[in-house]
């Protein structure tokens, strides 16, 4: 695997090394030793997937509050997404900055999202599937989110959302005091 750190410290784009032949290609997408050598959290405890019927489906921006904060590895297995992460670590030099990466079944690229980041995506094709591997168990009540269209973040989504859940629409713009209050008084 080829690990490229993004401008957001601790977040990595991971490209696979393809072994190609007449059948197609083979590539490793997970190796505990390689993650540990990069200083990344190699303790994965849960894997999930999402299937999205329609182009323009937006999910996010989601994260779990400490002490249940998650590391995630996100991979698109079919279709294509515009994947976005936002640095919510107040002590970080890139606090409240975001990056985007196009992930697709074709490019087989992955995104390593460290604890302390919000994550979301919008589908760029119909019938898109995403796989998530997480370093923390899903904890009901610890999950939260921020508005995908928060003006303070000014995220540039390449297409307008056509499908978004009521729950995601109820998320508020990012407010550090409210988040700190949730951290201080967890579930």
DRENGU-708951 format. One record per atom (N, C-alpha, C): residue in three letters; atom name; y negated, x, z. Coordinates in steps of 0.02 Angstrom, whole numbers, plus 50000, padded with zeros to 5 digits. Example, Ala and Ser with C-alpha at 12.3 -4.5 7.8 and 13.67 -1.06 7.14 Angstrom:
REM DRENGU-708951
+-----+----+-------+-------+-------+
:  aa : at :     v :     u :     w :
+-----+----+-------+-------+-------+
: ALA :  N : 50284 : 50660 : 50390 :
: ALA : CA : 50225 : 50615 : 50390 :
: ALA :  C : 50165 : 50660 : 50390 :
: SER :  N : 50112 : 50642 : 50354 :
: SER : CA : 50053 : 50684 : 50357 :
: SER :  C : 49998 : 50645 : 50394 :
+-----+----+-------+-------+-------+
***
This chain:
REM DRENGU-708951
+-----+----+-------+-------+-------+
:  aa : at :     v :     u :     w :
+-----+----+-------+-------+-------+
: UNK :  N : 50059 : 50042 : 50000 :
: UNK : CA : 50000 : 50000 : 50000 :
: UNK :  C : 49938 : 50044 : 50000 :
: UNK :  N : 49885 : 50018 : 49972 :
: UNK : CA : 49822 : 50054 : 49968 :
: UNK :  C : 49771 : 50016 : 50011 :
: UNK :  N : 49747 : 50047 : 50064 :
: UNK : CA : 49701 : 50016 : 50112 :
: UNK :  C : 49630 : 50040 : 50096 :
: UNK :  N : 49585 : 49993 : 50085 :
: UNK : CA : 49515 : 50009 : 50072 :
: UNK :  C : 49472 : 49972 : 50123 :
: UNK :  N : 49438 : 50011 : 50167 :
: UNK : CA : 49396 : 49979 : 50217 :
: UNK :  C : 49335 : 49949 : 50183 :
: UNK :  N : 49317 : 49890 : 50205 :
: UNK : CA : 49258 : 49856 : 50178 :
: UNK :  C : 49196 : 49879 : 50216 :
: UNK :  N : 49138 : 49852 : 50198 :
: UNK : CA : 49077 : 49869 : 50235 :
: UNK :  C : 49079 : 49841 : 50306 :
: UNK :  N : 49124 : 49794 : 50320 :
: UNK : CA : 49133 : 49766 : 50387 :
: UNK :  C : 49187 : 49806 : 50422 :
: UNK :  N : 49167 : 49848 : 50469 :
: UNK : CA : 49213 : 49895 : 50501 :
: UNK :  C : 49274 : 49860 : 50528 :
: UNK :  N : 49332 : 49888 : 50510 :
: UNK : CA : 49395 : 49861 : 50534 :
: UNK :  C : 49427 : 49811 : 50487 :
: UNK :  N : 49390 : 49786 : 50437 :
: UNK : CA : 49417 : 49739 : 50387 :
: UNK :  C : 49436 : 49779 : 50325 :
: UNK :  N : 49496 : 49766 : 50299 :
: UNK : CA : 49522 : 49804 : 50243 :
: UNK :  C : 49546 : 49760 : 50187 :
: UNK :  N : 49533 : 49782 : 50126 :
: UNK : CA : 49565 : 49755 : 50066 :
: UNK :  C : 49628 : 49796 : 50057 :
: UNK :  N : 49684 : 49762 : 50046 :
: UNK : CA : 49748 : 49797 : 50038 :
: UNK :  C : 49775 : 49781 : 49969 :
: UNK :  N : 49782 : 49833 : 49929 :
: UNK : CA : 49813 : 49826 : 49863 :
: UNK :  C : 49883 : 49853 : 49866 :
: UNK :  N : 49928 : 49821 : 49829 :
: UNK : CA : 49997 : 49843 : 49828 :
: UNK :  C : 50007 : 49897 : 49775 :
: UNK :  N : 50056 : 49940 : 49788 :
: UNK : CA : 50077 : 49989 : 49737 :
: UNK :  C : 50134 : 49956 : 49699 :
: UNK :  N : 50122 : 49942 : 49636 :
: UNK : CA : 50171 : 49906 : 49596 :
: UNK :  C : 50221 : 49955 : 49565 :
: UNK :  N : 50285 : 49940 : 49573 :
: UNK : CA : 50338 : 49975 : 49537 :
: UNK :  C : 50358 : 49928 : 49480 :
: UNK :  N : 50333 : 49943 : 49420 :
: UNK : CA : 50341 : 49898 : 49364 :
: UNK :  C : 50397 : 49919 : 49317 :
: UNK :  N : 50430 : 49870 : 49288 :
: UNK : CA : 50478 : 49881 : 49235 :
: UNK :  C : 50480 : 49818 : 49191 :
: UNK :  N : 50530 : 49813 : 49148 :
: UNK : CA : 50533 : 49757 : 49101 :
: UNK :  C : 50540 : 49689 : 49135 :
: UNK :  N : 50562 : 49687 : 49198 :
: UNK : CA : 50569 : 49624 : 49234 :
: UNK :  C : 50504 : 49599 : 49264 :
: UNK :  N : 50457 : 49644 : 49275 :
: UNK : CA : 50394 : 49628 : 49310 :
: UNK :  C : 50377 : 49685 : 49357 :
: UNK :  N : 50368 : 49670 : 49421 :
: UNK : CA : 50355 : 49723 : 49469 :
: UNK :  C : 50383 : 49706 : 49537 :
: UNK :  N : 50389 : 49758 : 49578 :
: UNK : CA : 50409 : 49753 : 49648 :
: UNK :  C : 50355 : 49788 : 49687 :
: UNK :  N : 50337 : 49760 : 49746 :
: UNK : CA : 50286 : 49792 : 49787 :
: UNK :  C : 50296 : 49775 : 49860 :
: UNK :  N : 50282 : 49820 : 49903 :
: UNK : CA : 50285 : 49808 : 49975 :
: UNK :  C : 50220 : 49775 : 49997 :
: UNK :  N : 50225 : 49723 : 50038 :
: UNK : CA : 50165 : 49689 : 50064 :
: UNK :  C : 50159 : 49696 : 50139 :
: UNK :  N : 50209 : 49724 : 50171 :
: UNK : CA : 50206 : 49734 : 50243 :
: UNK :  C : 50247 : 49794 : 50263 :
: UNK :  N : 50220 : 49838 : 50304 :
: UNK : CA : 50256 : 49894 : 50333 :
: UNK :  C : 50221 : 49912 : 50399 :
: UNK :  N : 50255 : 49898 : 50453 :
: UNK : CA : 50226 : 49911 : 50520 :
: UNK :  C : 50200 : 49983 : 50525 :
: UNK :  N : 50239 : 50031 : 50502 :
: UNK : CA : 50220 : 50101 : 50508 :
: UNK :  C : 50154 : 50115 : 50471 :
: UNK :  N : 50147 : 50089 : 50410 :
: UNK : CA : 50085 : 50101 : 50373 :
: UNK :  C : 50024 : 50070 : 50407 :
: UNK :  N : 50032 : 50010 : 50434 :
: UNK : CA : 49977 : 49978 : 50471 :
: UNK :  C : 49959 : 50019 : 50533 :
: UNK :  N : 50010 : 50041 : 50570 :
: UNK : CA : 49997 : 50081 : 50630 :
: UNK :  C : 49963 : 50147 : 50612 :
: UNK :  N : 49983 : 50179 : 50557 :
: UNK : CA : 49952 : 50241 : 50535 :
: UNK :  C : 49878 : 50231 : 50518 :
: UNK :  N : 49861 : 50171 : 50495 :
: UNK : CA : 49791 : 50155 : 50479 :
: UNK :  C : 49752 : 50133 : 50542 :
: UNK :  N : 49786 : 50129 : 50599 :
: UNK : CA : 49754 : 50107 : 50661 :
: UNK :  C : 49743 : 50032 : 50664 :
: UNK :  N : 49782 : 49995 : 50625 :
: UNK : CA : 49774 : 49922 : 50623 :
: UNK :  C : 49825 : 49889 : 50668 :
: UNK :  N : 49811 : 49828 : 50688 :
: UNK : CA : 49857 : 49789 : 50729 :
: UNK :  C : 49919 : 49774 : 50688 :
: UNK :  N : 49975 : 49802 : 50708 :
: UNK : CA : 50038 : 49791 : 50673 :
: UNK :  C : 50083 : 49742 : 50710 :
: UNK :  N : 50055 : 49708 : 50759 :
: UNK : CA : 50094 : 49660 : 50799 :
: UNK :  C : 50084 : 49590 : 50770 :
: UNK :  N : 50125 : 49572 : 50723 :
: UNK : CA : 50121 : 49505 : 50693 :
: UNK :  C : 50170 : 49459 : 50728 :
: UNK :  N : 50147 : 49399 : 50746 :
: UNK : CA : 50189 : 49354 : 50784 :
: UNK :  C : 50200 : 49287 : 50749 :
: UNK :  N : 50162 : 49274 : 50696 :
: UNK : CA : 50166 : 49208 : 50665 :
: UNK :  C : 50147 : 49213 : 50592 :
: UNK :  N : 50180 : 49173 : 50550 :
: UNK : CA : 50162 : 49169 : 50479 :
: UNK :  C : 50153 : 49095 : 50461 :
: UNK :  N : 50103 : 49080 : 50422 :
: UNK : CA : 50088 : 49012 : 50400 :
: UNK :  C : 50070 : 49013 : 50327 :
: UNK :  N : 50068 : 48954 : 50297 :
: UNK : CA : 50045 : 48949 : 50228 :
: UNK :  C : 50004 : 48886 : 50219 :
: UNK :  N : 49963 : 48886 : 50168 :
: UNK : CA : 49929 : 48824 : 50149 :
: UNK :  C : 49936 : 48815 : 50074 :
: UNK :  N : 49945 : 48753 : 50054 :
: UNK : CA : 49947 : 48735 : 49984 :
: UNK :  C : 49887 : 48691 : 49971 :
: UNK :  N : 49853 : 48704 : 49916 :
: UNK : CA : 49791 : 48668 : 49900 :
: UNK :  C : 49797 : 48640 : 49829 :
: UNK :  N : 49796 : 48574 : 49823 :
: UNK : CA : 49808 : 48541 : 49759 :
: UNK :  C : 49753 : 48554 : 49709 :
: UNK :  N : 49691 : 48558 : 49733 :
: UNK : CA : 49634 : 48552 : 49688 :
: UNK :  C : 49587 : 48611 : 49692 :
: UNK :  N : 49562 : 48633 : 49634 :
: UNK : CA : 49509 : 48682 : 49632 :
: UNK :  C : 49449 : 48654 : 49671 :
: UNK :  N : 49415 : 48698 : 49708 :
: UNK : CA : 49358 : 48676 : 49747 :
: UNK :  C : 49376 : 48654 : 49818 :
: UNK :  N : 49439 : 48664 : 49838 :
: UNK : CA : 49458 : 48648 : 49907 :
: UNK :  C : 49432 : 48704 : 49952 :
: UNK :  N : 49393 : 48684 : 50002 :
: UNK : CA : 49365 : 48733 : 50049 :
: UNK :  C : 49397 : 48724 : 50117 :
: UNK :  N : 49419 : 48780 : 50146 :
: UNK : CA : 49446 : 48781 : 50214 :
: UNK :  C : 49407 : 48834 : 50252 :
: UNK :  N : 49379 : 48814 : 50309 :
: UNK : CA : 49344 : 48864 : 50350 :
: UNK :  C : 49274 : 48841 : 50368 :
: UNK :  N : 49244 : 48883 : 50401 :
: UNK : CA : 49259 : 48951 : 50425 :
: UNK :  C : 49292 : 48946 : 50494 :
: UNK :  N : 49352 : 48972 : 50502 :
: UNK : CA : 49392 : 48963 : 50562 :
: UNK :  C : 49401 : 49028 : 50601 :
: UNK :  N : 49411 : 49021 : 50667 :
: UNK : CA : 49432 : 49076 : 50709 :
: UNK :  C : 49456 : 49048 : 50776 :
: UNK :  N : 49492 : 49090 : 50813 :
: UNK : CA : 49514 : 49072 : 50881 :
: UNK :  C : 49473 : 49112 : 50930 :
: UNK :  N : 49455 : 49078 : 50985 :
: UNK : CA : 49415 : 49109 : 51037 :
: UNK :  C : 49458 : 49157 : 51079 :
: UNK :  N : 49427 : 49211 : 51105 :
: UNK : CA : 49463 : 49254 : 51153 :
: UNK :  C : 49483 : 49212 : 51214 :
: UNK :  N : 49536 : 49227 : 51245 :
: UNK : CA : 49581 : 49283 : 51234 :
: UNK :  C : 49634 : 49271 : 51181 :
: UNK :  N : 49623 : 49221 : 51138 :
: UNK : CA : 49672 : 49203 : 51087 :
: UNK :  C : 49649 : 49224 : 51017 :
: UNK :  N : 49600 : 49269 : 51012 :
: UNK : CA : 49575 : 49291 : 50948 :
: UNK :  C : 49631 : 49321 : 50906 :
: UNK :  N : 49629 : 49308 : 50841 :
: UNK : CA : 49683 : 49328 : 50796 :
: UNK :  C : 49662 : 49383 : 50749 :
: UNK :  N : 49708 : 49428 : 50736 :
: UNK : CA : 49707 : 49470 : 50676 :
: UNK :  C : 49743 : 49429 : 50623 :
: UNK :  N : 49719 : 49431 : 50561 :
: UNK : CA : 49753 : 49395 : 50507 :
: UNK :  C : 49761 : 49442 : 50447 :
: UNK :  N : 49815 : 49431 : 50411 :
: UNK : CA : 49824 : 49461 : 50345 :
: UNK :  C : 49831 : 49401 : 50298 :
: UNK :  N : 49787 : 49397 : 50250 :
: UNK : CA : 49784 : 49339 : 50205 :
: UNK :  C : 49805 : 49362 : 50135 :
: UNK :  N : 49849 : 49322 : 50104 :
: UNK : CA : 49873 : 49338 : 50037 :
: UNK :  C : 49880 : 49273 : 49998 :
: UNK :  N : 49856 : 49273 : 49937 :
: UNK : CA : 49863 : 49216 : 49892 :
: UNK :  C : 49926 : 49227 : 49851 :
: UNK :  N : 49973 : 49181 : 49855 :
: UNK : CA : 50036 : 49190 : 49819 :
: UNK :  C : 50038 : 49155 : 49751 :
: UNK :  N : 49995 : 49105 : 49741 :
: UNK : CA : 49988 : 49074 : 49675 :
: UNK :  C : 49918 : 49044 : 49671 :
: UNK :  N : 49891 : 49045 : 49610 :
: UNK : CA : 49822 : 49021 : 49601 :
: UNK :  C : 49773 : 49076 : 49619 :
: UNK :  N : 49712 : 49056 : 49641 :
: UNK : CA : 49660 : 49104 : 49656 :
: UNK :  C : 49612 : 49075 : 49707 :
: UNK :  N : 49589 : 49118 : 49754 :
: UNK : CA : 49539 : 49097 : 49803 :
: UNK :  C : 49482 : 49148 : 49806 :
: UNK :  N : 49426 : 49123 : 49828 :
: UNK : CA : 49368 : 49163 : 49847 :
: UNK :  C : 49371 : 49164 : 49922 :
: UNK :  N : 49392 : 49220 : 49951 :
: UNK : CA : 49405 : 49226 : 50022 :
: UNK :  C : 49345 : 49257 : 50056 :
: UNK :  N : 49324 : 49228 : 50112 :
: UNK : CA : 49263 : 49251 : 50147 :
: UNK :  C : 49279 : 49265 : 50220 :
: UNK :  N : 49254 : 49321 : 50245 :
: UNK : CA : 49257 : 49335 : 50317 :
: UNK :  C : 49187 : 49351 : 50341 :
: UNK :  N : 49174 : 49331 : 50405 :
: UNK : CA : 49109 : 49343 : 50436 :
: UNK :  C : 49120 : 49379 : 50502 :
: UNK :  N : 49083 : 49434 : 50512 :
: UNK : CA : 49089 : 49474 : 50573 :
: UNK :  C : 49051 : 49438 : 50629 :
: UNK :  N : 49088 : 49416 : 50679 :
: UNK : CA : 49058 : 49381 : 50737 :
: UNK :  C : 49058 : 49424 : 50800 :
: UNK :  N : 49067 : 49489 : 50792 :
: UNK : CA : 49069 : 49535 : 50850 :
: UNK :  C : 48997 : 49556 : 50866 :
: UNK :  N : 48968 : 49531 : 50921 :
: UNK : CA : 48898 : 49546 : 50937 :
: UNK :  C : 48883 : 49621 : 50942 :
: UNK :  N : 48931 : 49662 : 50961 :
: UNK : CA : 48920 : 49733 : 50968 :
: UNK :  C : 48926 : 49771 : 50902 :
: UNK :  N : 48945 : 49738 : 50848 :
: UNK : CA : 48956 : 49770 : 50784 :
: UNK :  C : 48891 : 49782 : 50746 :
: UNK :  N : 48890 : 49837 : 50708 :
: UNK : CA : 48832 : 49853 : 50665 :
: UNK :  C : 48825 : 49801 : 50609 :
: UNK :  N : 48880 : 49766 : 50594 :
: UNK : CA : 48878 : 49718 : 50539 :
: UNK :  C : 48883 : 49646 : 50565 :
: UNK :  N : 48861 : 49635 : 50626 :
: UNK : CA : 48862 : 49569 : 50657 :
: UNK :  C : 48828 : 49518 : 50611 :
: UNK :  N : 48862 : 49463 : 50599 :
: UNK : CA : 48842 : 49406 : 50558 :
: UNK :  C : 48838 : 49422 : 50483 :
: UNK :  N : 48863 : 49479 : 50463 :
: UNK : CA : 48868 : 49494 : 50391 :
: UNK :  C : 48936 : 49468 : 50367 :
: UNK :  N : 48940 : 49456 : 50302 :
: UNK : CA : 49001 : 49430 : 50272 :
: UNK :  C : 49018 : 49468 : 50209 :
: UNK :  N : 49081 : 49464 : 50191 :
: UNK : CA : 49104 : 49489 : 50126 :
: UNK :  C : 49149 : 49436 : 50095 :
: UNK :  N : 49158 : 49442 : 50030 :
: UNK : CA : 49205 : 49399 : 49994 :
: UNK :  C : 49251 : 49442 : 49951 :
: UNK :  N : 49311 : 49417 : 49941 :
: UNK : CA : 49361 : 49451 : 49900 :
: UNK :  C : 49398 : 49397 : 49861 :
: UNK :  N : 49409 : 49409 : 49797 :
: UNK : CA : 49451 : 49364 : 49758 :
: UNK :  C : 49524 : 49385 : 49768 :
: UNK :  N : 49563 : 49339 : 49794 :
: UNK : CA : 49635 : 49350 : 49802 :
: UNK :  C : 49671 : 49303 : 49755 :
: UNK :  N : 49723 : 49327 : 49722 :
: UNK : CA : 49760 : 49285 : 49676 :
: UNK :  C : 49834 : 49305 : 49675 :
: UNK :  N : 49874 : 49260 : 49650 :
: UNK : CA : 49944 : 49276 : 49640 :
: UNK :  C : 49952 : 49334 : 49591 :
: UNK :  N : 49906 : 49338 : 49543 :
: UNK : CA : 49910 : 49390 : 49492 :
: UNK :  C : 49890 : 49459 : 49519 :
: UNK :  N : 49836 : 49463 : 49558 :
: UNK : CA : 49815 : 49530 : 49581 :
: UNK :  C : 49853 : 49552 : 49644 :
: UNK :  N : 49888 : 49507 : 49678 :
: UNK : CA : 49930 : 49522 : 49737 :
: UNK :  C : 49891 : 49559 : 49792 :
: UNK :  N : 49827 : 49554 : 49791 :
: UNK : CA : 49783 : 49586 : 49841 :
: UNK :  C : 49786 : 49547 : 49906 :
: UNK :  N : 49776 : 49582 : 49962 :
: UNK : CA : 49776 : 49552 : 50028 :
: UNK :  C : 49711 : 49571 : 50064 :
: UNK :  N : 49696 : 49533 : 50116 :
: UNK : CA : 49637 : 49548 : 50157 :
: UNK :  C : 49660 : 49551 : 50230 :
: UNK :  N : 49645 : 49607 : 50262 :
: UNK : CA : 49659 : 49616 : 50333 :
: UNK :  C : 49596 : 49597 : 50371 :
: UNK :  N : 49602 : 49547 : 50414 :
: UNK : CA : 49545 : 49519 : 50451 :
: UNK :  C : 49556 : 49534 : 50525 :
: UNK :  N : 49515 : 49578 : 50555 :
: UNK : CA : 49525 : 49594 : 50626 :
: UNK :  C : 49501 : 49537 : 50672 :
: UNK :  N : 49519 : 49543 : 50735 :
: UNK : CA : 49495 : 49495 : 50785 :
: UNK :  C : 49418 : 49496 : 50784 :
: UNK :  N : 49389 : 49438 : 50799 :
: UNK : CA : 49316 : 49434 : 50803 :
: UNK :  C : 49283 : 49415 : 50737 :
: UNK :  N : 49322 : 49392 : 50689 :
: UNK : CA : 49296 : 49371 : 50625 :
: UNK :  C : 49312 : 49297 : 50613 :
: UNK :  N : 49266 : 49263 : 50579 :
: UNK : CA : 49280 : 49196 : 50553 :
: UNK :  C : 49308 : 49205 : 50483 :
: UNK :  N : 49351 : 49159 : 50462 :
: UNK : CA : 49383 : 49163 : 50397 :
: UNK :  C : 49381 : 49096 : 50362 :
: UNK :  N : 49370 : 49097 : 50297 :
: UNK : CA : 49373 : 49037 : 50257 :
: UNK :  C : 49382 : 49054 : 50184 :
: UNK :  N : 49398 : 49004 : 50144 :
: UNK : CA : 49406 : 49015 : 50073 :
: UNK :  C : 49393 : 48951 : 50034 :
: UNK :  N : 49380 : 48960 : 49970 :
: UNK : CA : 49377 : 48904 : 49923 :
: UNK :  C : 49423 : 48921 : 49865 :
: UNK :  N : 49461 : 48870 : 49843 :
: UNK : CA : 49507 : 48881 : 49788 :
: UNK :  C : 49470 : 48883 : 49721 :
: UNK :  N : 49491 : 48928 : 49679 :
: UNK : CA : 49461 : 48936 : 49612 :
: UNK :  C : 49506 : 48908 : 49558 :
: UNK :  N : 49566 : 48885 : 49577 :
: UNK : CA : 49613 : 48855 : 49531 :
: UNK :  C : 49650 : 48798 : 49567 :
: UNK :  N : 49674 : 48751 : 49527 :
: UNK : CA : 49719 : 48700 : 49555 :
: UNK :  C : 49784 : 48733 : 49577 :
: UNK :  N : 49820 : 48700 : 49622 :
: UNK : CA : 49886 : 48722 : 49644 :
: UNK :  C : 49886 : 48794 : 49669 :
: UNK :  N : 49847 : 48805 : 49721 :
: UNK : CA : 49841 : 48872 : 49750 :
: UNK :  C : 49875 : 48874 : 49818 :
: UNK :  N : 49915 : 48927 : 49828 :
: UNK : CA : 49950 : 48936 : 49892 :
: UNK :  C : 49928 : 49001 : 49925 :
: UNK :  N : 49919 : 48997 : 49991 :
: UNK : CA : 49897 : 49055 : 50030 :
: UNK :  C : 49947 : 49065 : 50087 :
: UNK :  N : 49961 : 49129 : 50100 :
: UNK : CA : 50004 : 49147 : 50157 :
: UNK :  C : 49962 : 49186 : 50207 :
: UNK :  N : 49970 : 49169 : 50271 :
: UNK : CA : 49935 : 49202 : 50325 :
: UNK :  C : 49987 : 49233 : 50372 :
: UNK :  N : 49976 : 49293 : 50392 :
: UNK : CA : 50015 : 49323 : 50446 :
: UNK :  C : 49965 : 49336 : 50503 :
: UNK :  N : 49984 : 49320 : 50564 :
: UNK : CA : 49937 : 49323 : 50619 :
: UNK :  C : 49964 : 49365 : 50677 :
: UNK :  N : 49919 : 49398 : 50711 :
: UNK : CA : 49936 : 49440 : 50768 :
: UNK :  C : 49932 : 49403 : 50835 :
: UNK :  N : 49920 : 49338 : 50832 :
: UNK : CA : 49916 : 49298 : 50893 :
: UNK :  C : 49944 : 49229 : 50876 :
: UNK :  N : 49975 : 49198 : 50925 :
: UNK : CA : 50001 : 49130 : 50914 :
: UNK :  C : 49943 : 49081 : 50907 :
: UNK :  N : 49953 : 49030 : 50865 :
: UNK : CA : 49905 : 48976 : 50862 :
: UNK :  C : 49902 : 48943 : 50931 :
: UNK :  N : 49842 : 48934 : 50957 :
: UNK : CA : 49833 : 48904 : 51023 :
: UNK :  C : 49787 : 48844 : 51016 :
: UNK :  N : 49816 : 48785 : 51024 :
: UNK : CA : 49778 : 48724 : 51020 :
: UNK :  C : 49721 : 48725 : 51072 :
: UNK :  N : 49663 : 48708 : 51051 :
: UNK : CA : 49605 : 48709 : 51095 :
: UNK :  C : 49565 : 48773 : 51092 :
: UNK :  N : 49596 : 48827 : 51067 :
: UNK : CA : 49560 : 48891 : 51060 :
: UNK :  C : 49529 : 48898 : 50991 :
: UNK :  N : 49552 : 48855 : 50944 :
: UNK : CA : 49526 : 48860 : 50876 :
: UNK :  C : 49457 : 48827 : 50872 :
: UNK :  N : 49416 : 48856 : 50832 :
: UNK : CA : 49349 : 48829 : 50820 :
: UNK :  C : 49325 : 48853 : 50752 :
: UNK :  N : 49264 : 48840 : 50737 :
: UNK : CA : 49238 : 48862 : 50673 :
: UNK :  C : 49162 : 48856 : 50670 :
: UNK :  N : 49136 : 48879 : 50615 :
: UNK : CA : 49065 : 48873 : 50601 :
: UNK :  C : 49057 : 48844 : 50531 :
: UNK :  N : 49000 : 48815 : 50518 :
: UNK : CA : 48988 : 48782 : 50453 :
: UNK :  C : 48993 : 48831 : 50395 :
: UNK :  N : 49028 : 48810 : 50344 :
: UNK : CA : 49035 : 48850 : 50283 :
: UNK :  C : 48968 : 48861 : 50248 :
: UNK :  N : 48921 : 48814 : 50260 :
: UNK : CA : 48856 : 48818 : 50226 :
: UNK :  C : 48800 : 48834 : 50275 :
: UNK :  N : 48816 : 48869 : 50329 :
: UNK : CA : 48767 : 48889 : 50379 :
: UNK :  C : 48710 : 48928 : 50345 :
: UNK :  N : 48648 : 48904 : 50347 :
: UNK : CA : 48594 : 48939 : 50313 :
: UNK :  C : 48581 : 49009 : 50340 :
: UNK :  N : 48597 : 49022 : 50403 :
: UNK : CA : 48587 : 49088 : 50432 :
: UNK :  C : 48635 : 49140 : 50401 :
: UNK :  N : 48692 : 49117 : 50378 :
: UNK : CA : 48741 : 49163 : 50348 :
: UNK :  C : 48729 : 49170 : 50273 :
: UNK :  N : 48705 : 49117 : 50241 :
: UNK : CA : 48688 : 49118 : 50170 :
: UNK :  C : 48747 : 49142 : 50126 :
: UNK :  N : 48805 : 49112 : 50138 :
: UNK : CA : 48864 : 49130 : 50098 :
: UNK :  C : 48857 : 49099 : 50029 :
: UNK :  N : 48871 : 49139 : 49979 :
: UNK : CA : 48866 : 49117 : 49909 :
: UNK :  C : 48936 : 49097 : 49884 :
: UNK :  N : 48952 : 49033 : 49889 :
: UNK : CA : 49016 : 49007 : 49865 :
: UNK :  C : 49011 : 49000 : 49789 :
: UNK :  N : 49060 : 49022 : 49750 :
: UNK : CA : 49054 : 49022 : 49677 :
: UNK :  C : 49060 : 48953 : 49645 :
: UNK :  N : 49090 : 48905 : 49681 :
: UNK : CA : 49095 : 48836 : 49657 :
: UNK :  C : 49077 : 48790 : 49715 :
: UNK :  N : 49053 : 48732 : 49699 :
: UNK : CA : 49037 : 48683 : 49752 :
: UNK :  C : 49103 : 48654 : 49779 :
: UNK :  N : 49107 : 48645 : 49845 :
: UNK : CA : 49168 : 48615 : 49872 :
: UNK :  C : 49176 : 48543 : 49848 :
: UNK :  N : 49237 : 48527 : 49826 :
: UNK : CA : 49253 : 48459 : 49806 :
: UNK :  C : 49300 : 48426 : 49856 :
: UNK :  N : 49335 : 48466 : 49896 :
: UNK : CA : 49379 : 48441 : 49949 :
: UNK :  C : 49366 : 48483 : 50011 :
: UNK :  N : 49351 : 48449 : 50066 :
: UNK : CA : 49340 : 48484 : 50130 :
: UNK :  C : 49358 : 48434 : 50185 :
: UNK :  N : 49391 : 48458 : 50237 :
: UNK : CA : 49414 : 48413 : 50290 :
: UNK :  C : 49356 : 48388 : 50332 :
: UNK :  N : 49366 : 48331 : 50363 :
: UNK : CA : 49316 : 48304 : 50410 :
: UNK :  C : 49305 : 48353 : 50467 :
: UNK :  N : 49359 : 48384 : 50491 :
: UNK : CA : 49353 : 48433 : 50545 :
: UNK :  C : 49307 : 48490 : 50525 :
: UNK :  N : 49316 : 48517 : 50465 :
: UNK : CA : 49273 : 48573 : 50443 :
: UNK :  C : 49201 : 48550 : 50433 :
: UNK :  N : 49192 : 48488 : 50412 :
: UNK : CA : 49123 : 48461 : 50405 :
: UNK :  C : 49089 : 48453 : 50472 :
: UNK :  N : 49127 : 48445 : 50526 :
: UNK : CA : 49098 : 48437 : 50593 :
: UNK :  C : 49078 : 48503 : 50625 :
: UNK :  N : 49101 : 48560 : 50597 :
: UNK : CA : 49082 : 48624 : 50626 :
: UNK :  C : 49006 : 48631 : 50624 :
: UNK :  N : 48979 : 48663 : 50676 :
: UNK : CA : 48907 : 48674 : 50681 :
: UNK :  C : 48888 : 48742 : 50653 :
: UNK :  N : 48825 : 48753 : 50636 :
: UNK : CA : 48803 : 48821 : 50619 :
: UNK :  C : 48817 : 48868 : 50678 :
: UNK :  N : 48823 : 48931 : 50662 :
: UNK : CA : 48838 : 48981 : 50714 :
: UNK :  C : 48782 : 48984 : 50765 :
: UNK :  N : 48802 : 48983 : 50829 :
: UNK : CA : 48754 : 48989 : 50883 :
: UNK :  C : 48785 : 49035 : 50936 :
: UNK :  N : 48760 : 49096 : 50943 :
: UNK : CA : 48792 : 49145 : 50988 :
: UNK :  C : 48797 : 49122 : 51060 :
: UNK :  N : 48749 : 49084 : 51085 :
: UNK : CA : 48752 : 49061 : 51155 :
: UNK :  C : 48810 : 49012 : 51164 :
: UNK :  N : 48819 : 48966 : 51117 :
: UNK : CA : 48874 : 48918 : 51122 :
: UNK :  C : 48941 : 48953 : 51116 :
: UNK :  N : 48946 : 49002 : 51072 :
: UNK : CA : 49008 : 49039 : 51065 :
: UNK :  C : 49022 : 49078 : 51129 :
: UNK :  N : 48971 : 49110 : 51157 :
: UNK : CA : 48979 : 49148 : 51219 :
: UNK :  C : 49001 : 49101 : 51276 :
: UNK :  N : 48974 : 49041 : 51276 :
: UNK : CA : 48994 : 48992 : 51327 :
: UNK :  C : 49068 : 48974 : 51320 :
: UNK :  N : 49092 : 48966 : 51258 :
: UNK : CA : 49163 : 48952 : 51246 :
: UNK :  C : 49206 : 49011 : 51269 :
: UNK :  N : 49182 : 49072 : 51258 :
: UNK : CA : 49219 : 49131 : 51279 :
: UNK :  C : 49223 : 49134 : 51354 :
: UNK :  N : 49167 : 49120 : 51387 :
: UNK : CA : 49164 : 49123 : 51461 :
: UNK :  C : 49205 : 49068 : 51493 :
: UNK :  N : 49207 : 49010 : 51460 :
: UNK : CA : 49244 : 48952 : 51488 :
: UNK :  C : 49297 : 48931 : 51437 :
: UNK :  N : 49349 : 48973 : 51428 :
: UNK : CA : 49400 : 48955 : 51378 :
: UNK :  C : 49439 : 48893 : 51400 :
: UNK :  N : 49481 : 48871 : 51356 :
: UNK : CA : 49520 : 48809 : 51367 :
: UNK :  C : 49556 : 48807 : 51433 :
+-----+----+-------+-------+-------+
***
